């Protein structure tokens, strides 16, 4: 197992600060934001200094009912090789649903959604993890995610689900203590119970991040300071085992470097407090055996999911995702209020990502951008990634009559036309672009 030490999530906005921070042993970079042939110079400099770089995937969809797409696995493998990474990581989540498996429209979540803790979902996840492991040049570790919603009819706790996954596949675990806190607030799940059920020896490293609570719901924002309860869960974890690495995540609302360094210092203190407890209490050597209770023999189950299990899972995932992004009826058994919170969170996430990829849109639309995009997103699912999402949003505004003639409309129309053509596209798309272009030009 690779010893990593203390790290921080590398993001372009804080790249210079990360290079200057003392005591940074390793960094983690979002895999999808990297081009293997054109790695950021900051990451190259860090590597030259001996700082380990781990690619962290966010779009593979290991929890999808479908098998992982070969091209996504190839892309993740290329990034691992380009970085000389000792491992790669992904999430225990589904990110898309529908398609031929369920004979329903293909839908993209644009974010990580929880898989149901059922036997069908576990069988599918185990096979998908096996496929990924066989395709990647380095070991894989998978992360528990934060959830705003709970699936009806779940058959296992989070700890039991993760234990069986690791037991059946040998996959490493990336434990996010902030996500354990999120699930405690949102789903009433006890973080200590989850830790007691985990195969602690399978932990590859640990994530620590901040969030905020609103109306009784915890939002895992990665844009706020790490709260005390999250640090307390980290201390509990490190009182049970010495994790190979601990990393601070921050994705938005970046503070001054000194504040990030203070958060790293607080993380180190929490880890050291747990280590002192571990040394004073016999290291709780029986905890892993206790966690295995009820799972004996489950490793004999094959890591192959039948087509029937995939289809059952696919139907339920498609129904949930359609309710979240297309406004279809809420599936039976789900909390309607929480589903509404999740739907708004997904729309807000899309708005944030589109604003990063197409920063001209917030500049053109001003303070009205966010409200306009969220209203658009709640009735219009993503159909081709975030860049296409930006174009579809602008097109909807221009054709929907929301914008009166004037400077804003002219600038948005010019932006859309500059990015929509003329470029070779399938005939059906060309016809649509031509029609829309003529309509926009005529206004």
C-alpha positions in Angstrom: 0.0 0.0 0.0 1.3 3.4 -1.0 2.1 5.8 1.9 0.9 9.2 0.8 1.0 11.5 3.9 -0.8 14.9 4.0 -2.2 16.3 0.7 -4.5 18.8 -0.9 -6.7 18.8 -3.9 -4.9 20.5 -6.7 -7.1 23.0 -8.6 -5.9 25.6 -11.2 -7.2 28.5 -9.0 -4.8 27.6 -6.2 -2.0 26.0 -8.2 0.6 28.6 -7.3 -0.4 28.5 -3.6 -0.2 24.7 -3.5 3.4 24.8 -4.9 4.4 27.1 -2.1 2.7 25.3 0.8 5.0 23.6 3.3 4.4 20.0 4.2 2.4 18.9 1.1 3.3 15.3 0.4 0.9 14.7 -2.5 -1.9 16.2 -4.5 -5.1 14.9 -6.2 -6.3 16.3 -9.5 -9.7 15.8 -11.2 -8.9 13.4 -14.0 -11.4 14.8 -16.5 -9.8 18.2 -16.3 -6.4 16.9 -17.4 -5.0 16.3 -20.9 -2.3 13.6 -20.8 -0.2 15.3 -23.5 -0.5 18.8 -22.0 -0.3 18.5 -18.3 -0.4 21.8 -16.3 3.1 23.1 -15.7 2.3 23.3 -12.0 1.7 19.6 -11.8 4.8 18.9 -13.7 6.8 21.0 -11.3 5.3 19.2 -8.3 6.1 15.8 -9.8 9.7 16.9 -10.4 10.0 17.7 -6.7 8.8 14.2 -5.8 5.2 15.2 -5.0 2.8 12.3 -5.8 -0.1 13.2 -8.1 -3.3 11.0 -8.0 -6.0 11.3 -10.7 -9.5 11.4 -9.2 -12.3 10.5 -11.7 -15.8 11.9 -11.4 -17.6 10.6 -14.5 -16.9 6.9 -14.9 -20.2 5.8 -13.3 -19.2 2.6 -11.6 -22.7 2.5 -10.0 -24.5 2.8 -13.4 -26.6 -0.1 -14.5 -24.5 -0.3 -17.7 -20.9 -1.5 -17.8 -18.2 1.2 -17.7 -17.6 2.7 -21.2 -14.2 1.4 -22.6 -13.3 4.9 -23.8 -13.7 6.4 -20.3 -11.6 3.6 -18.8 -8.9 4.3 -21.5 -8.9 8.0 -20.7 -8.5 7.3 -16.9 -5.7 4.9 -17.6 -3.9 7.4 -19.8 -4.0 10.0 -17.1 -2.7 7.6 -14.5 0.3 6.7 -16.8 1.0 10.3 -17.7 1.2 11.3 -14.0 3.1 8.2 -12.9 0.4 7.8 -10.3 0.5 4.9 -7.8 -3.3 4.5 -8.0 -6.5 6.1 -9.4 -9.7 6.8 -7.6 -13.4 7.1 -8.6 -16.8 7.2 -6.8 -19.4 4.6 -5.8 -22.1 6.5 -7.6 -24.3 6.5 -10.7 -24.1 9.4 -13.1 -26.2 8.4 -16.1 -29.2 6.2 -16.7 -31.6 5.0 -19.4 -30.7 4.0 -23.0 -31.0 0.6 -24.7 -30.9 -1.3 -21.4 -34.2 0.2 -20.3 -35.6 1.5 -23.6 -35.9 4.9 -22.1 -34.1 8.2 -23.0 -30.5 8.5 -22.1 -30.1 10.9 -19.2 -27.0 12.5 -17.6 -27.1 13.6 -13.9 -24.1 15.9 -14.2 -23.3 15.0 -10.7 -22.8 11.9 -8.4 -25.9 10.1 -7.2 -26.1 7.4 -4.6 -26.7 3.8 -5.6 -29.3 1.7 -3.7 -27.7 -0.5 -1.1 -29.3 -3.7 -2.5 -28.0 -7.0 -3.7 -28.7 -6.1 -7.3 -26.8 -2.8 -7.0 -23.9 -4.6 -5.2 -23.7 -7.3 -7.9 -23.6 -4.7 -10.7 -21.1 -2.5 -8.8 -18.8 -5.5 -8.1 -18.7 -6.4 -11.8 -18.2 -2.9 -12.9 -15.3 -2.5 -10.4 -13.8 -5.7 -11.7 -14.0 -4.4 -15.3 -12.3 -1.2 -14.3 -9.6 -3.0 -12.3 -8.7 -5.1 -15.3 -8.5 -2.0 -17.6 -6.4 0.2 -15.4 -2.6 0.1 -15.1 -2.6 0.8 -11.4 -4.8 -0.1 -8.4 -8.2 1.4 -8.1 -9.8 3.0 -4.9 -13.5 3.9 -4.7 -15.1 6.7 -2.6 -18.2 6.7 -0.6 -20.4 9.7 -1.6 -22.6 12.3 0.1 -26.3 11.8 -0.3 -29.3 14.1 0.0 -31.7 11.3 -0.6 -32.3 7.7 0.5 -33.5 4.8 -1.6 -36.5 2.9 -0.3 -36.0 -0.8 0.4 -32.3 -0.8 1.1 -30.9 -4.0 2.4 -27.6 -3.0 3.9 -26.0 -0.2 5.9 -23.3 1.8 4.2 -20.6 0.0 6.2 -21.9 -3.4 5.2 -22.2 -2.4 1.6 -18.6 -1.1 1.5 -17.3 -4.2 3.4 -18.9 -6.6 0.9 -17.6 -4.5 -2.1 -14.1 -4.6 -0.8 -14.3 -8.3 0.2 -15.6 -9.5 -3.2 -13.4 -7.4 -5.4 -10.3 -6.5 -3.4 -10.8 -2.8 -4.3 -9.3 -0.2 -2.1 -11.5 2.4 -0.3 -11.3 6.1 -0.4 -13.2 7.1 2.8 -14.6 10.7 2.8 -15.3 11.6 6.4 -17.2 14.7 5.2 -19.5 12.5 3.3 -20.1 10.3 6.4 -21.1 13.5 8.2 -23.4 14.5 5.4 -25.1 11.2 5.5 -25.4 11.5 9.3 -27.3 14.8 9.0 -29.3 13.9 5.9 -30.0 10.2 6.5 -29.6 9.8 10.2 -26.7 7.3 9.7 -24.2 7.0 12.5 -20.6 7.6 11.3 -19.1 5.6 14.2 -21.2 2.6 13.2 -20.1 2.9 9.6 -16.5 3.1 10.6 -16.9 0.0 12.8 -18.3 -2.0 9.9 -15.6 -1.0 7.4 -12.6 -3.1 6.4 -10.2 -0.6 7.7 -7.2 -2.4 6.2 -8.6 -1.6 2.7 -8.4 2.2 3.1 -6.2 3.8 0.5 -6.6 7.3 1.8 -9.1 9.8 3.4 -10.9 12.9 2.1 -11.7 15.9 4.3 -14.0 18.7 3.1 -16.4 21.4 4.2 -20.0 22.1 3.6 -23.0 23.9 5.1 -26.4 23.2 6.6 -29.6 24.8 5.4 -33.1 23.9 6.5 -31.9 20.7 8.1 -30.1 19.5 5.0 -26.3 19.3 4.8 -24.8 20.3 1.5 -21.3 18.9 0.8 -20.2 22.0 -1.0 -16.4 21.7 -0.9 -16.6 25.5 -0.7 -16.7 26.1 3.1 -14.3 25.5 6.0 -14.1 22.0 7.4 -16.4 21.9 10.4 -15.6 20.4 13.8 -17.9 17.4 13.4 -16.0 16.3 10.3 -12.7 16.6 12.2 -14.1 14.5 15.0 -15.0 11.8 12.6 -11.5 11.9 11.2 -10.1 11.5 14.7 -12.5 8.5 15.3 -11.2 6.9 12.1 -7.5 7.5 12.9 -8.1 6.1 16.4 -9.0 2.8 14.6 -6.3 2.7 11.9 -3.5 4.8 10.5 -4.6 5.8 7.0 -1.9 5.9 4.3 -3.0 9.4 3.3 -5.3 12.3 4.3 -6.3 15.0 1.8 -8.1 18.4 2.1 -10.6 19.0 -0.7 -11.7 22.5 -1.8 -13.4 23.2 -5.1 -15.0 26.6 -4.8 -14.8 29.9 -2.9 -11.0 29.5 -2.3 -9.7 31.3 0.7 -6.3 32.9 1.2 -3.4 30.3 1.3 -2.9 31.0 5.0 -6.5 29.8 5.7 -5.9 26.6 3.7 -2.7 26.0 5.7 -4.7 26.5 8.9 -7.2 23.9 7.7 -4.3 21.5 6.9 -2.9 22.1 10.4 -6.3 21.3 12.0 -6.4 18.0 9.9 -3.0 17.0 11.1 -4.0 17.7 14.7 -7.1 15.6 14.3 -5.0 12.7 12.9 -2.5 13.0 15.7 -5.3 13.0 18.3 -6.7 9.8 16.8 -3.2 8.2 16.7 -2.8 8.9 20.5 -6.1 7.3 21.2 -5.2 4.3 19.0 -1.9 3.9 20.9 -3.8 4.0 24.3 -6.6 1.5 23.6 -5.1 -1.6 22.2 -5.8 -0.4 18.6 -9.2 -2.0 18.6 -7.8 -5.1 16.9 -11.1 -6.9 16.9 -13.1 -4.2 15.0 -12.4 -5.7 11.5 -13.6 -9.1 12.6 -16.7 -7.7 14.1 -17.4 -5.9 10.8 -17.3 -9.2 9.0 -20.2 -10.6 10.9 -23.0 -11.5 8.6 -20.8 -11.4 5.5 -19.0 -14.7 5.9 -18.9 -16.5 2.7 -20.1 -13.6 0.6 -16.7 -13.4 -1.1 -17.7 -16.6 -2.8 -20.4 -14.7 -4.8 -19.2 -14.2 -8.3 -18.4 -10.6 -9.3 -20.7 -11.0 -12.3 -24.1 -9.3 -12.6 -26.8 -11.0 -14.6 -28.6 -9.0 -17.3 -31.8 -9.2 -15.2 -30.1 -7.5 -12.2 -28.7 -4.8 -14.5 -32.1 -4.2 -16.0 -33.9 -4.0 -12.7 -31.3 -1.6 -11.4 -31.4 0.4 -14.7 -35.2 0.8 -14.5 -35.1 2.2 -11.0 -32.2 4.5 -11.7 -33.8 5.8 -14.9 -37.0 6.6 -13.0 -35.2 8.4 -10.3 -32.9 10.4 -12.6 -35.9 11.3 -14.8 -37.7 12.7 -11.8 -34.6 14.7 -10.8 -33.7 16.2 -14.2 -36.8 15.9 -16.4 -39.6 16.7 -14.0 -41.4 13.3 -14.3 -43.3 11.9 -11.3 -41.4 11.0 -8.2 -41.0 7.2 -7.9 -42.8 5.5 -5.1 -41.1 5.4 -1.8 -38.9 8.5 -2.2 -39.2 11.6 -0.1 -40.7 14.2 -2.4 -39.3 17.1 -0.4 -35.8 15.7 -0.4 -36.0 14.9 -4.1 -36.9 18.5 -4.7 -33.8 19.6 -2.8 -31.7 17.2 -4.8 -33.2 18.4 -8.1 -32.4 22.0 -7.2 -28.9 21.0 -6.2 -28.3 19.3 -9.5 -29.5 22.3 -11.4 -27.3 24.6 -9.3 -24.3 22.3 -10.0 -24.9 22.5 -13.7 -25.2 26.3 -13.5 -21.8 26.4 -11.7 -20.0 24.1 -14.2 -21.5 25.9 -17.2 -20.4 29.2 -15.8 -16.8 27.9 -15.6 -16.8 26.4 -19.1 -18.6 29.4 -20.6 -17.7 32.4 -18.4 -19.1 34.8 -21.0 -22.7 33.7 -20.2 -22.7 35.1 -16.6 -21.0 38.2 -18.0 -23.7 38.7 -20.7 -26.7 37.9 -18.5 -25.4 39.5 -15.3 -27.1 38.7 -12.0 -30.0 37.0 -13.9 -27.7 34.2 -15.2 -28.1 31.8 -12.3 -31.9 32.0 -11.9 -32.4 31.7 -15.6 -30.1 28.6 -15.9 -31.7 26.9 -12.9 -35.2 27.5 -14.3 -33.9 26.0 -17.7 -32.2 23.1 -16.1 -35.2 21.8 -14.1 -37.1 21.1 -17.3 -34.3 20.3 -19.7 -31.9 17.4 -19.1 -28.3 17.4 -20.2 -28.0 15.8 -23.6 -24.4 16.0 -24.5 -22.1 17.2 -21.7 -21.7 20.6 -20.2 -20.4 22.4 -23.3 -23.6 21.3 -25.2 -25.5 22.3 -22.1 -24.3 25.9 -22.4 -25.3 26.0 -26.0 -28.7 24.6 -25.3 -29.3 27.0 -22.5 -28.5 30.0 -24.7 -30.6 28.7 -27.5 -33.6 28.2 -25.2 -33.3 31.8 -23.9 -33.1 33.2 -27.4 -36.0 31.1 -28.8 -38.2 31.2 -25.8 -38.8 34.9 -25.8 -37.4 35.5 -22.3 -35.0 38.2 -23.5 -36.3 41.5 -25.0 -34.5 42.9 -27.9 -31.5 44.9 -26.8 -27.8 44.6 -26.0 -28.0 41.5 -23.9 -29.9 39.6 -26.5 -27.6 40.7 -29.3 -24.5 39.7 -27.3 -26.0 36.3 -26.4 -27.1 35.7 -30.0 -23.5 36.5 -31.2 -22.0 34.2 -28.6 -24.3 31.3 -29.6 -23.8 31.7 -33.3 -20.0 31.9 -32.9 -20.0 28.5 -31.1 -22.7 26.7 -33.0 -21.4 26.7 -36.5 -20.6 26.5 -39.2 -18.9 23.2 -38.5 -19.5 19.8 -40.0 -22.3 18.0 -38.2 -24.8 15.3 -39.0 -27.5 16.4 -41.4 -30.2 16.4 -38.8 -28.1 18.7 -36.6 -27.2 20.9 -39.5 -30.8 21.4 -40.3 -31.6 22.3 -36.7 -28.7 24.7 -36.5 -29.6 26.4 -39.7 -33.2 26.8 -38.6 -32.3 28.2 -35.3 -29.6 30.4 -36.8 -32.0 31.9 -39.3 -34.6 32.4 -36.5 -32.0 34.2 -34.3 -30.6 36.3 -37.0 -34.0 37.4 -38.0 -34.7 38.8 -34.5 
